[in-house]
Amino acid sequence: MRVITQKIVGDASVLEVAEVATPVPGPGQVLVKVGAAAVNPVDTYIRSGGFPALGQPPFTLGWDVAGTVEQDAEGFVAGEDVYGMLTFPGTGGGYAEYAVVNAADLVRRPSWLTVEQAGATPMVALTAWQTLVGRAGVSAGQRVLIHAAAGGVGHVAVQIAKARGAYVIGTASAAKHDFLRSLGVDEVIDYRHQDFTEIEPVDVVLDTVGGEYAKRSAGMIKPGGVLVSIIPGNPGFDVDRASGLGIRFELFLGVSASGADLAALPQLRVRLDHVVPLAEVTKAHELVESGRTTGKVVLVP
């Protein structure tokens, strides 16, 4: 089968197509013929050496996959449409024509997701669910502020918060406001021209930006509220500062693959910004690193 590999860390040009043996599933695993695989920002950090989660090359990146079951296994039937996330960081392996996925981390693809959308969904949806539901416990009537709300995690997070009955506020550039409103966002803030700290206090903040954003956000959270950051390298805040303000700070250090969490998701609209052939993976990484995408970039065979 074809895979994308790299022999050294570096810029997107280090990615190359290679031929390897098709993997063989072990106990509790399912072989999936990959129809789409997401390119997430973390992939670019690992590729460049900025986050050495897979050790030294050679290795194959990719954790989100959608496709069809290749052979009957673990309660799944050959030909079924499925999607899921490989164990993170594990060993990667999603940028390939076939991938082995733990059966417990795999679910049948719902009709409201195309294979490309499903391939784009697991990591961002699980991150949003595990932060907003698992860490923050978002509930009906709460005011929830989501930074970079039109991004990969953000645009899924706003839908999860809305599905749980929250009043959702999102920061984004003006050009993305109509998109956010179409997802149900109640209030949009153009971060370039409006100070988000001037709005009414909120119960929960999901920070997907880092740096000064967490510190500025903390001052507008109601006593007993929660600030959740998914920026491990530079969260810009800590537990002690949060305690002094009477709020809770949660640093989300890693998303967990989970078929149960995927099955619990509400119906989502997953925005695809670019669908790129597997052999053009360099282009896909460059698009993600540009920081100008709205939604997700996926690879297809």
C-alpha positions in Angstrom: 0.0 0.0 0.0 1.0 3.6 -0.4 1.8 5.7 2.7 3.3 9.1 3.4 6.6 8.9 5.2 9.5 11.1 6.2 13.1 10.3 6.8 14.0 13.5 8.6 12.2 16.3 10.4 11.8 19.6 8.6 9.4 21.6 6.4 6.6 20.1 4.4 9.0 19.1 1.6 10.3 16.2 3.7 7.0 14.3 3.2 7.2 11.6 0.5 5.2 8.7 -0.9 6.4 5.2 -0.1 5.2 1.6 -0.6 5.0 -0.6 2.5 3.2 -3.8 3.4 -0.5 -3.5 4.4 -0.7 -3.7 8.2 -2.3 -6.7 9.9 -4.8 -6.1 12.6 -4.2 -7.7 16.0 -6.7 -8.7 18.7 -9.2 -5.9 19.3 -8.3 -4.1 16.1 -10.0 -3.5 12.7 -8.3 -2.9 9.3 -9.8 0.1 7.6 -9.4 1.0 3.9 -8.9 4.8 4.3 -11.1 7.1 2.3 -10.1 10.3 4.0 -7.5 11.3 6.6 -7.3 14.7 8.3 -4.3 16.9 8.5 -4.3 18.5 11.9 -2.0 21.3 13.2 -0.3 18.8 15.5 0.8 16.8 12.5 2.8 19.8 11.3 4.4 20.2 14.7 5.5 16.6 14.8 6.7 16.7 11.2 8.9 19.7 11.8 10.4 18.3 15.0 8.7 20.9 17.2 6.7 18.2 19.1 8.7 14.9 19.0 5.7 12.7 19.9 6.8 9.9 17.5 10.5 9.9 18.2 12.9 10.0 15.4 11.9 9.4 11.8 11.0 7.4 9.7 7.4 7.5 10.6 3.9 8.1 9.1 1.7 10.9 10.4 -2.0 11.0 10.7 -4.6 10.0 13.4 -8.0 10.8 11.9 -9.4 8.2 9.4 -12.6 7.4 7.7 -13.3 4.7 5.3 -14.6 1.1 5.0 -14.0 -2.0 7.0 -11.7 -4.3 5.0 -12.7 -7.6 6.7 -15.1 -8.8 9.4 -13.6 -8.2 12.8 -14.6 -7.2 16.3 -18.3 -6.8 15.5 -17.7 -4.8 12.4 -18.6 -6.2 8.9 -16.5 -5.9 5.7 -17.7 -2.9 3.7 -19.2 -0.9 6.6 -18.6 2.8 6.6 -16.6 3.8 9.7 -14.5 6.5 11.2 -12.3 7.0 14.2 -9.1 8.2 15.7 -5.9 6.2 16.1 -4.3 6.2 19.6 -2.6 9.5 20.1 0.3 9.8 20.0 0.8 6.1 19.5 2.6 5.4 16.3 0.6 7.5 13.8 -0.3 5.8 10.5 -3.3 7.6 9.2 -1.7 9.0 6.0 -2.0 5.7 4.2 -4.3 3.6 2.1 -5.0 1.2 5.0 -4.9 1.8 8.7 -5.4 -0.4 11.8 -7.7 1.1 14.4 -8.7 -0.1 17.8 -12.3 -1.4 17.6 -13.2 0.5 20.8 -12.1 3.8 19.0 -14.1 3.2 15.9 -17.8 3.9 15.1 -20.0 3.5 12.2 -20.2 6.7 10.1 -23.5 8.5 10.4 -25.4 9.5 7.3 -25.0 13.2 8.0 -21.2 12.9 7.5 -19.6 12.3 4.1 -16.4 10.2 4.1 -14.3 13.4 3.7 -16.1 15.1 6.6 -15.8 12.0 8.8 -12.1 11.9 8.1 -11.9 15.5 9.3 -13.9 15.0 12.4 -12.4 12.8 15.2 -9.5 14.8 16.7 -11.2 18.2 16.6 -14.6 16.8 17.8 -13.0 14.7 20.5 -11.0 17.7 21.7 -14.1 19.9 21.7 -16.2 17.2 23.5 -13.6 16.3 26.1 -12.8 19.9 26.9 -16.4 21.4 26.9 -18.2 18.4 28.3 -15.5 16.4 30.1 -13.6 19.2 31.7 -15.9 22.2 31.7 -19.3 20.4 32.1 -21.1 22.9 29.8 -24.8 22.9 30.5 -28.0 24.7 29.4 -28.1 28.4 30.1 -24.4 29.0 30.4 -22.5 31.7 28.5 -19.6 30.1 26.6 -16.9 32.0 24.9 -14.9 30.1 22.2 -11.8 31.7 20.8 -10.8 31.1 17.1 -14.4 29.8 16.7 -14.1 29.3 12.9 -11.1 27.1 13.2 -10.9 23.3 13.2 -11.7 22.8 16.9 -13.6 26.0 17.3 -16.3 25.4 14.6 -17.1 22.0 16.1 -16.9 23.3 19.7 -19.5 26.0 19.0 -21.9 23.3 17.8 -21.4 21.1 20.8 -22.0 24.0 23.2 -25.1 25.0 21.3 -26.4 21.4 21.4 -26.1 21.5 25.2 -28.2 24.6 25.4 -25.5 27.2 26.0 -25.4 30.8 24.8 -22.3 30.8 22.5 -20.0 33.7 21.8 -17.2 33.2 19.2 -14.2 35.3 18.2 -13.2 35.4 14.6 -12.3 37.8 11.8 -15.3 39.6 10.2 -15.1 37.5 7.1 -16.0 34.4 9.1 -19.0 35.8 11.0 -21.7 34.7 8.6 -20.3 31.1 8.8 -20.4 31.2 12.6 -23.9 32.5 12.6 -24.9 29.7 10.3 -23.7 27.3 12.9 -25.9 28.9 15.5 -23.4 31.1 17.3 -25.4 33.7 19.3 -22.8 36.5 19.3 -19.7 37.0 17.2 -16.7 39.2 18.0 -14.3 40.6 15.5 -11.1 40.2 17.5 -9.3 42.7 15.3 -11.6 45.6 16.1 -13.5 44.6 19.3 -12.2 43.8 22.8 -13.8 40.6 23.8 -13.3 41.4 27.4 -15.9 44.1 27.2 -18.8 41.7 26.8 -20.9 40.5 29.7 -19.1 37.9 32.0 -19.2 34.3 30.9 -19.3 30.9 32.6 -16.8 29.0 30.4 -14.0 30.0 28.0 -12.4 27.6 25.6 -9.0 29.1 24.6 -7.5 27.7 21.4 -5.1 30.6 20.9 -2.9 30.8 24.0 -0.5 33.5 25.1 -2.3 36.7 26.4 -5.7 35.3 25.5 -6.0 33.2 28.6 -5.0 35.9 30.9 -7.4 38.4 29.3 -10.2 35.9 29.3 -9.8 34.9 33.0 -10.8 38.4 34.1 -14.2 38.1 32.4 -15.2 34.7 33.8 -17.8 34.5 36.5 -16.8 33.2 40.0 -16.9 29.5 39.9 -16.5 29.5 36.1 -14.0 27.6 34.0 -11.1 28.5 31.6 -10.0 25.5 29.5 -6.9 25.8 27.4 -5.7 23.4 24.6 -2.4 25.2 24.3 0.2 23.1 26.3 3.2 25.0 25.1 2.1 28.5 26.1 -1.2 28.5 27.9 -0.5 32.0 29.4 -2.2 31.0 32.7 -2.0 28.6 35.6 -4.0 27.0 38.4 -2.7 29.4 41.1 -3.8 32.5 39.2 -7.2 30.9 38.6 -7.6 30.2 42.3 -6.9 33.8 43.1 -9.8 34.8 40.8 -12.2 32.3 42.1 -12.3 30.3 38.9 -11.0 27.0 37.7 -8.3 26.5 35.1 -8.0 23.3 33.1 -5.1 22.6 30.8 -6.1 20.0 28.2 -2.9 18.1 27.5 -4.0 15.4 25.1 -7.0 14.2 23.3 -8.0 10.5 23.8 -9.3 8.3 21.1 -12.8 7.1 22.0 -15.6 5.5 20.0 -18.0 6.1 22.9 -17.3 9.9 22.7 -17.7 9.9 19.0 -21.0 8.1 19.3 -22.2 10.7 21.8 -21.6 13.7 19.5 -24.6 15.7 18.3 -25.2 16.0 14.6 -22.4 18.2 13.3 -21.6 20.3 10.3 -17.9 19.8 9.6 -16.4 22.4 7.3 -14.0 21.2 4.7 -11.6 23.9 3.5 -9.5 21.7 1.2 -9.6 18.1 0.0 -6.2 17.2 -1.2 -4.9 14.0 -3.0 -2.6 11.9 -0.7 0.3 12.4 -3.1 0.0 16.1 -2.7 0.5 16.0 1.1 3.1 18.8 1.0 0.4 21.2 -0.3 -1.9 20.0 2.5 0.6 20.8 5.2 1.4 24.1 3.7 -2.3 25.0 3.8 -2.6 24.1 7.4 0.5 26.0 8.4 -0.7 29.1 6.6 -3.2 29.7 9.4 -5.7 31.0 6.9 -8.0 27.9 6.6 -11.6 27.9 7.7 -12.4 24.4 8.8 -10.4 21.3 7.9 -7.9 20.0 5.4 -8.2 16.3 4.4 -6.2 13.8 2.3 -7.9 11.4 0.0 -6.4 8.4 -1.9 
